[in-house]
């Protein structure tokens, strides 16, 4: 199995930046598509960003496009989410996810493994 552990969350002022990390262990990390999702209190889990196995294909949700960047370092078995120009609306628990196929996807149903989540709180 694949185990994912997120880190890097915390409290930040609106307009500030944070970088989330997701460390993977278990099966070969480079064989998996990776994604980030988030869930705010009382809301459904929503797509944030995804990246394929080589890092050559990636995209983000419209709500974060131009502000967030997803990347991966297969040598370190780690995927990152760089978050800039943070807004209060970005406050949520952020989850890292891995899929068994090297294909990008915005659907949470295409992911097989999930991290425990890391809290991001943006103060206005």
N, C-alpha and C positions, 0 to 999 in steps of 0.2 A: 504494500500500500504506500501511498504518498502522504506525508504529513507536512502541513503548512503552518507556519507561525508568523503572525504579523507583529510589527513593532513600529515605533515612531510617532504614535498618536500623542495627543496632548491638547493643552489649551493655547490658543493663539488669538491675537487681535485681528480684527477684520483688516484685510489688505496684506497680511503677513503670509508666511510660507511654512510648509512642513514637507518632509519627505518620509513616506511610509516605506517600510521594507517587508518583504515576505520571504522567509528562508524555508527552503524545501529540503526534505530528506526522504529516503526510501528509494523508489524507482528513479530511473534516469530523468532528471529534471528537464533536460533539453528536448525530450520527446513529447512534452505537454504544451498545449496552448494555455495561456494564463490570463486571468482577468481580475478586475477589482469591482466590487459591488459595495453599496452602502445602504444602510437602513436607519432612518430617523425614527424617533419615538412616535408610535401610532401610525406609521406608514409602512408600505410594502418595500421589500428589498429591491433596489433599482441598480441598473447597470451603470458603471462609471467608465471603464476602459478595458481593452483587450489587446493582446499581442501574441503573434504566432511564435513557433519554436525558434526561428532564426532572428526574430526581431525586425524583419523586413516589412511586415504588415502589422499595422496597429491603428486603432482609432478610439475616439472617446465619445461619450454622450454629449449631446448638444449643450446641456447645462454646464458642462465643464470645459468644453472645447476652447482652446486658446489659453487656458489657465492651468490645466493639468497635463502631465506627460507621463506615459507609461514606458518603462524600459526593463531590460533584463540582462543579467550577466550569468550565462550558463556555467562559466567556470566556477562561479561562486554559488550556483544553484539559488539565485536570488532574483526576485522581481521587485521593481520599485514603482512608486507613484509619487512624482514630484508635484506638489500642489502649491501654486502661486496665486496671488490676489484673492485670498480666501474671503468668503462671504459668510454671513451668519447662516444662510441657507445650506451651507456645506456641512453643518453640524450633523454628525451621524456616527454610527459604528461602521467602520470600513472593514470589509472582508476580502481576503485573498482567495482565489479559486483556481483550480487546475483541471484541465480536461484531458481525456485519454487520447485525443487526436490533435495533431499540430495544425489546428484550424481556428481562426479567430471567430468569436461569437459573442453577441450581446445578450444571449438567452442564458439565464441561470440554470436551465434544464440541461444544457450541454456540458456542464461542469460536474466532475465526479468527486472532487476533493475540496474541502473548505477549511479555512483557518478559523480560529476562535474569535477573531475580530479585534480591532483596536479603536478606542474612542477618539474622535476628533471633535473638539468644541471650539467654535469661533465666536468670539465676543464682539458685539457691535458697539 
